[in-house]
Amino acid sequence: MLRRLDPVRWELPVGYMPGMRVPGLIYADDVLMEAIAMDMAVQQVANVATLRGIVGYSIAMPDIHWGYGFPIGGVAAMRVADGVVSPGGVGFDINCGVRLLRTPLLEHELQPKLKQLIDQLFRDIPAGPGHSGEIRLSPREEEGVLSKGAAWMVQMGFGTPDDLEVLESRGALPGADPSRVSSHARQRGAGQLGTLGSGNHFLEVQAVDQIYDEGTARIFGLLQPGQITVTIHTGSRGLGHQVCQDFLDRMQSAMRRYEIEVPDRQLACAPIRSEEGQAYLGAMAAAANFAWANRQTITAIVRRAFARVMGLRRPEEQVTVVYDVAHNIAKIERHVYRGVEMELCVHRKGATRAFPAGHPEIPARYRSVGQPVLVPGDMGRYSFVLVGLPRAMEEAWGSSCHGAGRMLSRAAAKRTLAGVDIASRLAQRGIIVRAQNRAALAEEASEAYKDVREVVHVLEQAGIARVVARLRPLGVVKG
């Protein structure tokens, strides 16, 4: 029943299943749609369309694949006045996101010490499930992290105030309520600041491979091919995971009280203005702040490693932040829909903001061109930097994709690549990989993911974002 609107837009009509309040909108070309149709993601788009208070469309970005409740790559906006908030629309890794750093170094300057640098980063930044870092927080410091996010870490000496100017929401969500974060969640997050975690989380040293939009790239500080950058991809670790679990359980019972029915229990939700809804948003914001503090801490460690290995004398001035985007989050935003401005709770799960030029929430230094959109691919190919365009705001609540999107489940990837030494294969291509579990690298191999070049091409065709630059991996740290 999918209806093709144009080469990269597909509509899932309200009649696709009972209870849909709005249509679904999927961004994909023929190749990506064939992959999307292989799992339950389309059904999940329809399920999300049944939620109370949803406005416009249940949206799926071209990197969409099956997730918990909401599809990964899903976007949905609910009216604050009468809509619901769903932890499944944010995900377990609250504020999993991407930060891009730029350096003044060129590839030929780094190559002689690349292995030494990757080894240093692997030693300094714990990776893998459950691993703890060097930072231990007092109760007061923990409250500061949950309330103030990246700004608290800057206050503690992990960075500079200038870093905060180029973080989404300046690295802290308003309305964070640490009292809503359970002791179990706090215990799971203890010692995890400055750590990557496992799964698809990574730190990647890259070179600018190609620049497509020289004017915008220059404003972003991406000056020439061969320039060295660093991408950090991680989130709120065990703390955020437990916040999600706590509120999924709580909202299951709340739905009965509010007479809410959903087609999938993984869509457990509560009215935004209810006690449960407000409690979740307060806890989610605190977990999001923990994630921003985590990426801020890792940034400081990266700078220290570059100073130690590459001899940079002013690392805080020489290794600087391009931008930091969240891609598992629910945010209260004001948008215009059919000529009416309204307050919405925008769920972005595996999707990032892509605000266009002129938007007041874009850092002043980028406001003339638009928000940087960071789209990592896989560790064997490339990643992209894009910029948000007006149509993203008009059609998708100012949203874009967050990555390549999986083609194979983790189990299927391990079966398909059984016996293949992924690290050795990448080394033959000049890419150094350090991982706590080399056997698990098969889960993150290129074959497990869509080609991110195709994904961002769909966004360009749709007018959602424009490609600014392509980044090529040189060295990767994995869990």
Buried (B, 14 or more C-beta within 10 A) or exposed (E): EBEEEEEBBBBBBBEBBEEBBBBBBBBBBEEBBEBBEEBEBBBBBBBBBBBBBBBBBBBBBBBBBBBBBBBBBBBBBBBBEEBBBBBBBBBBBBBBBBBBBBBBBBBEEBEEBBEEBBBBBBEBBBBBEBBBBEBEBEEEBBBBBBBBBBBBBBEBEBBBEEBBBBBBBBBBBEEBBBEBBBEBBBEBBBBBBBBBBBBBBBBBBBBBBEBBBEEBBBBBBBBEBBBBBBBBBBBBBBBBBBBBBBBBEBBEEBBEEBEBEBBBEBBBBBBBEBEBBBBBBBBBBBBBBBBBBBBBBBBBBBBBBBBBBBEBEEBBEBBBBBBBBBBBBBBBBEBEBEEEEBEBBBBBBBBBBBBBBEBEBBBEEBBEBBBBBBBBBBBBBBBBBBBBBBBBBBBBBBBBBBBBBBBBBBEBBBEEBEEBEBBEBBEEEEBBBBBBEBEBBBBBBBBBBBBBBBBBBBBBBBBBBBBBBBBBBBBBBBB
